[in-house]
Amino acid sequence: MKFARGFGSQANSAVGGFTSRVDDQTGEVAHRVAGVIAVAARVLRLPTAILLVIPVPFVLATLALGLVADGGLRIVVLLAGLVMAAISGAFWARRRNILRAVEEPDQLATELGIAISLSDKVEETRGALERIAGGGGWRLFDRLKGAWGGMSMTGRWIDGVGDLPRARYFVPPKIGTTVTITVAALWLVPISIVVALFALIGTIAGSL
């Protein structure tokens, strides 16, 4: 509860000086985009939770096998386990932050409107996001990344969006990081299984 109050206070403080820059058309587009993002995030809550949980037993097994392995194998297995654990932890943290960011769609819409206004190509940026607002789906974050890709992002932009505690997760540079972390988490599922299997075989072979 204390975090939620602090999060809301930070958001209100950050957007206060920028809100007057947002015109009505930009505000309308931002509300539509925020609604799509909020719905998509809620729909993906369960699938992402499953994606988060599946590799955990294999990561833990790899770390446990690394602890009982000997010599160089121990170092290799432990390093592999730590890398996988880091990916899983990064995905957990980004998922948590995004779900918190969409808890108040109106606040998110306000911040998205500000983010659009900070762009050097307001009309182009607004048009690209308006097209995204027409649909949601599984590739929403990837489409958001693509929409921002051709826009001009200055130092003023980077400094400004850094003060938007909700919208910053859906604009550069964090949107690119989100997509990268998600792809890594998807690959972590098969990789963690294979690594745990090889770690088990190596540990057994080393003990014979």
MOKAHU-V736578 format. One record per residue. N is the residue number from 0. RES is the residue in one letter. BURIAL is + if it has 24 or more other ideal C-beta (glycine too) atoms within 12 Angstrom, else -. Layout:
((N;RES;BURIAL) (N;RES;BURIAL))
This chain:
((0;M;-) (1;K;-) (2;F;-) (3;A;-) (4;R;-) (5;G;-) (6;F;+) (7;G;-) (8;S;-) (9;Q;-) (10;A;+) (11;N;-) (12;S;-) (13;A;+) (14;V;+) (15;G;-) (16;G;-) (17;F;+) (18;T;+) (19;S;-) (20;R;-) (21;V;+) (22;D;-) (23;D;-) (24;Q;-) (25;T;+) (26;G;+) (27;E;-) (28;V;+) (29;A;+) (30;H;+) (31;R;+) (32;V;+) (33;A;+) (34;G;+) (35;V;+) (36;I;+) (37;A;+) (38;V;-) (39;A;+) (40;A;+) (41;R;-) (42;V;-) (43;L;+) (44;R;-) (45;L;-) (46;P;-) (47;T;+) (48;A;-) (49;I;-) (50;L;+) (51;L;+) (52;V;-) (53;I;-) (54;P;+) (55;V;+) (56;P;-) (57;F;+) (58;V;+) (59;L;-) (60;A;+) (61;T;+) (62;L;+) (63;A;-) (64;L;+) (65;G;+) (66;L;-) (67;V;-) (68;A;+) (69;D;-) (70;G;-) (71;G;-) (72;L;+) (73;R;+) (74;I;-) (75;V;-) (76;V;+) (77;L;+) (78;L;-) (79;A;+) (80;G;+) (81;L;-) (82;V;+) (83;M;+) (84;A;+) (85;A;-) (86;I;+) (87;S;+) (88;G;-) (89;A;+) (90;F;+) (91;W;+) (92;A;-) (93;R;+) (94;R;+) (95;R;-) (96;N;+) (97;I;+) (98;L;+) (99;R;+) (100;A;+) (101;V;+) (102;E;+) (103;E;-) (104;P;+) (105;D;-) (106;Q;+) (107;L;+) (108;A;+) (109;T;+) (110;E;+) (111;L;+) (112;G;+) (113;I;+) (114;A;+) (115;I;+) (116;S;+) (117;L;+) (118;S;+) (119;D;-) (120;K;-) (121;V;+) (122;E;-) (123;E;-) (124;T;+) (125;R;+) (126;G;-) (127;A;+) (128;L;+) (129;E;+) (130;R;-) (131;I;+) (132;A;+) (133;G;-) (134;G;-) (135;G;+) (136;G;-) (137;W;-) (138;R;-) (139;L;+) (140;F;+) (141;D;-) (142;R;+) (143;L;+) (144;K;+) (145;G;-) (146;A;+) (147;W;+) (148;G;-) (149;G;-) (150;M;+) (151;S;-) (152;M;+) (153;T;-) (154;G;-) (155;R;-) (156;W;+) (157;I;-) (158;D;-) (159;G;+) (160;V;+) (161;G;-) (162;D;+) (163;L;+) (164;P;+) (165;R;+) (166;A;+) (167;R;+) (168;Y;+) (169;F;+) (170;V;+) (171;P;+) (172;P;-) (173;K;+) (174;I;+) (175;G;+) (176;T;+) (177;T;+) (178;V;+) (179;T;-) (180;I;+) (181;T;+) (182;V;-) (183;A;+) (184;A;+) (185;L;+) (186;W;-) (187;L;+) (188;V;+) (189;P;-) (190;I;+) (191;S;+) (192;I;-) (193;V;-) (194;V;+) (195;A;+) (196;L;-) (197;F;+) (198;A;+) (199;L;+) (200;I;-) (201;G;+) (202;T;+) (203;I;-) (204;A;-) (205;G;-) (206;S;-) (207;L;-))
